[in-house]
Amino acid sequence: MPLTYTILPEIGLVYVRYWGVLNVQETTETFARFSRDPLFRPDLKHLIDMKDVVEYERSFLDLMKLQANVADTILKAPTPVHLVYYAPTRMSLSLARTILKSWDGLGSVIGRIAQDEEQALVMLGLGHQRFADLPMNRV
C-alpha cells in the first residue's frame, strides 16, 4: 500500500507519507486503522508528505466521501485541527489543492500547503528543520 502513518504523541503529530499512485480506497482503509490506533487523538496535527506521489485518482465524489469520514473523526477535537500538505512537485501540489478545496468552509480545519520541509514544520509550530529530525520511532 502506498501509504503509511506514524503517530508522534510527544509532539502531538501524525506524519502521513504517500508514494506512487494515491488511491482513495487505500486511504480510507488506512484512515480507519489510524482512527482506531491506541495513540490516536482527534486534536493531532497532520503532516501529509506527498512528495513521492506520481499520480492520483481523480474521483471528486470518492474524495468527498473520504473527507466526510475524516471530518466526522477529527472534527471532534476541541480546537481547530491543523493539516499541512507537503507538496513540492507539480503532481503533489495539484493533489493538495484538490484536497484543500474539500475542506473549504470548515473553520475547524486549518489546511495549508508547504513546498519545503522547514516551511511545513514551521506551519505546524514545530522547531525541527527537516522531517528526518522528527522523533519517528514507529511505523
C-alpha positions as a printed NumPy array, in Angstrom:
array([[  0.   ,   0.   ,   0.   ],
       [  1.488,   3.387,  -0.954],
       [  0.589,   4.998,   2.362],
       [  1.865,   4.891,   5.939],
       [  1.301,   6.907,   9.075],
       [  3.312,   7.416,  12.232],
       [  1.792,   8.983,  15.337],
       [  4.262,  11.06 ,  17.341],
       [  2.364,  11.665,  20.6  ],
       [  5.259,  13.503,  22.241],
       [  4.826,  16.355,  19.739],
       [  1.087,  15.903,  19.01 ],
       [  1.609,  14.978,  15.364],
       [  0.72 ,  12.312,  12.857],
       [  3.128,  12.023,   9.93 ],
       [  1.459,  10.584,   6.837],
       [  3.508,   9.587,   3.796],
       [  2.124,   8.772,   0.361],
       [  4.043,   7.439,  -2.629],
       [  3.161,   6.099,  -6.051],
       [ -0.488,   6.36 ,  -7.102],
       [ -2.783,   7.731,  -4.407],
       [ -5.84 ,   5.512,  -4.129],
       [ -8.926,   6.717,  -2.253],
       [ -9.91 ,   3.207,  -1.104],
       [ -6.472,   2.558,   0.41 ],
       [ -6.576,   5.975,   2.054],
       [ -9.994,   5.178,   3.53 ],
       [ -8.746,   1.855,   4.924],
       [ -5.601,   3.419,   6.389],
       [ -7.585,   6.267,   7.967],
       [ -9.896,   3.721,   9.608],
       [ -6.844,   1.984,  11.145],
       [ -5.424,   5.359,  12.208],
       [ -8.675,   6.37 ,  13.941],
       [ -8.611,   3.093,  15.959],
       [ -4.906,   3.341,  16.825],
       [ -4.339,   3.497,  20.61 ],
       [ -2.258,   6.671,  20.1  ],
       [ -4.962,   8.43 ,  18.05 ],
       [ -6.324,  11.741,  19.313],
       [ -8.658,  13.941,  17.263],
       [ -6.518,  17.009,  18.015],
       [ -3.306,  15.654,  16.449],
       [ -1.669,  17.927,  13.915],
       [ -1.281,  16.266,  10.5  ],
       [  1.809,  16.44 ,   8.324],
       [  0.959,  14.845,   4.977],
       [  4.051,  14.151,   2.886],
       [  3.098,  13.821,  -0.781],
       [  6.494,  14.418,  -2.383],
       [  6.571,  10.921,  -3.914],
       [  3.034,  10.873,  -5.356],
       [  3.252,  10.252,  -9.106],
       [ -0.499,  10.133,  -9.821],
       [ -3.835,  10.13 ,  -8.021],
       [ -7.381,   9.003,  -8.635],
       [ -9.405,  11.925,  -9.837],
       [-12.768,  10.948,  -8.431],
       [-14.063,  14.052,  -6.693],
       [-17.128,  12.153,  -5.411],
       [-14.977,   9.463,  -3.744],
       [-12.698,  12.136,  -2.309],
       [-15.692,  13.967,  -0.827],
       [-16.92 ,  10.732,   0.79 ],
       [-13.477,  10.168,   2.281],
       [-13.258,  13.743,   3.558],
       [-16.703,  13.441,   5.169],
       [-15.485,  10.354,   7.015],
       [-12.296,  12.132,   8.084],
       [-14.285,  15.166,   9.201],
       [-16.57 ,  13.021,  11.383],
       [-13.484,  11.79 ,  13.21 ],
       [-11.127,  14.742,  13.514],
       [-13.745,  17.427,  13.999],
       [-14.348,  16.059,  17.492],
       [-11.247,  17.965,  18.565],
       [-11.882,  20.884,  20.934],
       [ -9.755,  23.213,  18.785],
       [ -9.144,  23.542,  15.034],
       [ -7.098,  20.722,  13.541],
       [ -4.003,  21.725,  11.558],
       [ -3.287,  19.858,   8.323],
       [ -0.144,  20.681,   6.379],
       [  0.357,  19.092,   2.981],
       [  3.988,  18.884,   1.904],
       [  3.659,  19.178,  -1.87 ],
       [  6.947,  20.103,  -3.577],
       [  6.12 ,  18.667,  -7.017],
       [  3.613,  19.67 ,  -9.663],
       [  1.644,  16.437,  -9.121],
       [  1.595,  16.677,  -5.338],
       [  0.672,  20.369,  -5.485],
       [ -2.287,  19.6  ,  -7.751],
       [ -3.429,  16.886,  -5.344],
       [ -3.002,  19.083,  -2.257],
       [ -5.04 ,  21.871,  -3.845],
       [ -7.827,  19.408,  -4.687],
       [ -7.887,  18.109,  -1.122],
       [ -7.874,  21.608,   0.383],
       [-10.923,  22.525,  -1.712],
       [-12.818,  19.756,   0.041],
       [-12.131,  21.449,   3.402],
       [-13.498,  24.842,   2.25 ],
       [-15.992,  26.275,   4.7  ],
       [-14.902,  24.182,   7.68 ],
       [-13.484,  26.604,  10.203],
       [-12.446,  23.709,  12.422],
       [ -9.816,  22.593,   9.887],
       [ -6.799,  24.732,   9.103],
       [ -5.291,  23.32 ,   5.937],
       [ -2.136,  24.655,   4.311],
       [  0.347,  23.68 ,   1.635],
       [  4.126,  23.822,   2.05 ],
       [  6.712,  23.338,  -0.647],
       [  9.727,  22.756,   1.568],
       [ 10.169,  20.709,   4.728],
       [ 11.171,  23.511,   7.076],
       [  8.187,  25.608,   5.96 ],
       [  5.835,  22.68 ,   6.664],
       [  7.269,  22.183,  10.142],
       [  7.084,  25.897,  10.943],
       [  3.422,  25.932,   9.869],
       [  2.789,  23.181,  12.439],
       [  4.604,  25.088,  15.177],
       [  7.464,  22.592,  15.352],
       [ 11.079,  23.568,  15.873],
       [ 12.529,  20.964,  13.514],
       [ 14.125,  21.833,  10.179],
       [ 13.726,  18.522,   8.333],
       [ 11.317,  15.604,   8.526],
       [ 14.315,  13.384,   9.324],
       [ 14.666,  15.362,  12.592],
       [ 11.225,  14.222,  13.809],
       [ 11.246,  11.605,  16.611],
       [  9.942,   8.742,  14.449],
       [ 10.273,   5.502,  16.298],
       [  7.338,   3.509,  14.942],
       [  5.799,   2.935,  11.536]])
